[in-house]
Amino acid sequence: QVQLVESGGGLVQAGGSLRLSCVVSGRTFSLYTMGWFRQAPGKERELVAAINWSGGSTYYADSVKGRFTISRDNAKKTNYLQMNSLKFEDTAIYYCAGRSAWDGRTYDPIGYDYWGQGAQVTVSS
């Protein structure tokens, strides 16, 4: 059993910053890749950023490159999404997710086996 719990969401003004955290418990050895997805009302869930076990491979959506940074601390079983220069269009529910490999399915929500409950991020313009 694996559980993912996000924290750090909230309300911030445009241009501000937030840091999301995701704590993993259970059989964590199976979570080689961690990803952060987001879903805005009426839109599909999209991958924002992903990172492999060592941190040597990362992915960022074009819309967040240069503003968001994904990282992980395997000793603390925690991964982070630092979000800077937030924009109104970043408003969404953000989900932490995990899977057992880094491959072509890393970029697709259906490729992930474990999900957190979600954290609301609201950016006021």
DAZI-V586518 format. One record per helix or strand of 2 or more residues. SS is the DSSP state (H for helix, E for strand). FROM is the first residue (numbers start at 1). TO is the last residue. If there is no record, write none. Layout:
BEGIN
SS:FROM:TO  SS:FROM:TO
END
This chain:
BEGIN
E:2:7  E:10:13  E:18:26  H:28:30  E:33:39  E:46:51  E:58:60  E:68:73  E:78:83  H:88:90  E:92:99  H:104:107  H:109:111  E:114:115  E:119:124
END
